[in-house]
Amino acid sequence: MKTAESTIRRNPGVRDPHTKRTVKCVIWPPTDKEKIIPITCKFTERILKNFHFWAYDPKMAKAVIVTQEQSIRIPDMLDLMSFHVEDILILNLHQIHTNDRYEEGAKSWTGVVGNIVRNCLFADPDPAQGGPQN
């Protein structure tokens, strides 16, 4: 892997008080790596009305929800909070499918769903059920 070239700039008016030498600044060029900013998506209400199953994808560390119409990939556990009440309750009723080897990773997804239900953190909490009010 090629390393980036740096340049050294001397500051003639600035000296280190201990060594009495001129201070040098090393300047590195900006990297070409893109920053990834996660954007949560809002799901329509009752998107999981024809729910088949949901599974844990260990290669991508994502959850996949399969319905009759489509399959939805959930990249981050916090995106589960974008589902509406009925959809989260459907996920809460069904076990996530996974290989025994990756059961620990899949359990963290079901744990997040349980916390969302327990603390009423859905996309549209009902104030009558004790959810936070806007």
N, C-alpha and C positions, 0 to 999 in steps of 0.2 A: 504494500500500500504506500503510495507516494505521500510524503508529508508536505505541508504547505510551506512556502518560502516566507521568511520573515525579514523585516528590515529593522535596522538599529538606528535610532535617532539620538544624537547627543544634545543635551541641554547645557550649553556653555555657561549660562548664568546660575545654574543650580548645582550645588556641591553637597555631597554627603558629609554631615557634621563629624562623623567618626573617622572616616577614611580620608577625607579631604579630596576625594576624586569627583570628577564630573559625573552627574547622573545620566544614565543611558535609559532610553525607553525602547522596548522591543514591540514592534507593531506587527500584528498578524492580520492577514487578509480575512474578509468575512467568509464563512463556510458556504458551501453549496447546498447543504442539507435543508430541506423544507421543514417548517414547523407544522406539526399536526395538531389542529385544534378540534376537539370533539364537539360536534353540534348535535344536540338532542333533537330527535324528530317527534312531532306530535302525531299520535295515532287517532284515527277516526273512532267514534264511539261504536261499540259492538263489532270491532274488527275480527274478533275471535268467535263469532257466533257459530261458524261451522268448523270448530276446532277439531283437529285429529289427534295430534300429539306434539310434545316439544322435547327436544333433545339437546345434549351438550356436545359441541364440536371441539374435541381436544386439540386439534391442529391449530385452530384459530382462537381458542379459548373464548368462544362465543356460544350463545344459545340460539337455537333455530326453532321457530314455531311454525308448524305446518297446519294450514287450514285447507278447506276444499278449494278455495280460489287461488291461494298463493302460499309461499313460504317466506317468513320474515326472519332476517338475521338481526340479532340484538348484540351490538358490539360491546356494550358496557352495561354493567348491572344497574347503574343509575338510570338508564333509559327505560327500565321497567316502571319507573314512576310516571312515565308519560302515558301509560295505559289507563283507561277509565275503570270505574268500580267493577262493572260486570266482567270485564276482561281479566282483571287481576284475580277476581274470585274464581274464574275458570282455571287460571294457572295454579292457583292455590289448591284446587281440588285434584289436580292430576300430577302424578309423579313425572319427573324429568327422566328421559331415557338416556342411558350412558353405558359405557363399558365398565366393568368392575374396577379396572385399573385407574379410571378417572373419576371414580365416585366422589372423591373429596372435592374436586373442582365443581362438580355438578351440584353437590349439596349446598355450596355457597350461593348458588343461584336461587335454589328453593328457600334458603334462609332469608334472602333479600325479599322475596315475595311474601314470606311470612311476616317480616318486619313492616312491609308496606301495608298489609292487611291489619296488623295489630295496632299500628300507629296512624291509620287512615291517611296515608301519604299518596293517594291516587291523584290522577290528573284533575278530577272533579269531585272533591270530597263533599258528601252530603252533610250539611250542618245538623240535620236531625239525628244522624248517627254519631255525633260527637267529633266530627272532623273540624279542622281549623276553618275559620270564616275569613272571607276577604273583606 
